[in-house]
Amino acid sequence: ARAAFRQPQFFQAPRAVESVREEVQAGLLARPAQIPPKFFYDTLGSRLFDAITALDEYYPTRSEAQILAAHGADFARVIGPAPTLVDLGAGSCEKAVSLFPALQPRRYVAVDISADYLRDILQTVQRAHPALEVIGVGTDFASRLELPEAVGPGPRAMFYPGSSIGNFTPEQALGFLQRVREAAQGGSLLIGVDRVKDEGELVRAYDDALGVTAAFNLNVLRHLNRRIGSDFVLADWRHVARFDAGLSRIEMHLEARRALTVRWPGGERAFVAGERIHTENSCKYTPEAFEALLRAAGWQAIEHWSDPQARFSVFAARA
Ligand code: AVI
């Protein structure tokens, strides 16, 4: 007889097509136009992001992995027992899985907007960890962080790696960190943060020689064509990455190569040559500034660790 393997549980929040259309349309009609970065992550976008993390120029993933590998025992000391580990923006789940030996979770809750991609990855995680209760949640957690009842009551160890917090402005990040604290139900937080550094190194990380980040940026247009029926022609757009020192952030834009009009059912927007669509902010913090943000959001017992080149930091805190 064939052995029965444990299956991950999976929950997917329904997303009304209409609300996607309204959100995208509002951004495309704004001046300057913008597309929320969550639309990067269809299945191809998630794969392109994984490819970015392997690039020579994209140091954050490697620097963070170094810190995670070196400080598991320190994390466990600060955050205490972590029977439920909640991985926000789980992606390939590799980072959380690397923490299993140190944190020994009994339940792993992986949350990501890229639901189909997450569903596949979790099969592999479950197979490798048959005793672990694996729960997948396909949802956009940026504005509402609600976990299914199956996750059970707290305390929860919340894990938000990769400096995804940088994709919020500091004001948005404060609100998000407050919501994460509520969701922790008396638990803890482990969060990765990219640090302010040399501008050239930052720009190269977001404008790599192979053009993978350019493909990742352009893919958002392909995704929108499918989601809202727009008629973006990818060849008409150019990837732009620049550092705004005043706002301490990398900005990604898509720049129109010529004058053109984009149409979708219910709307259209004309762009002049050189006009840009703002697709992402990636804010960079000093450790002092990020610690102050955590405190303002109500987190306590804050400690942090960095890689030897001081490119990236991982913070631990208690709710
Ligand atoms: C997911 N996020 C933290 C990445 C970043 O570095 O802001 C997304 C990314 N955009 C371009 N390259 C990577």
Boltz pocket constraint, residues with backbone or C-beta under 6 A from the ligand:
constraints:
  - pocket:
      binder: B
      contacts: [[A, 52], [A, 60], [A, 161], [A, 162], [A, 163], [A, 164], [A, 165], [A, 166], [A, 167], [A, 205], [A, 206], [A, 213], [A, 216], [A, 280], [A, 281], [A, 282]]
      max_distance: 6.0
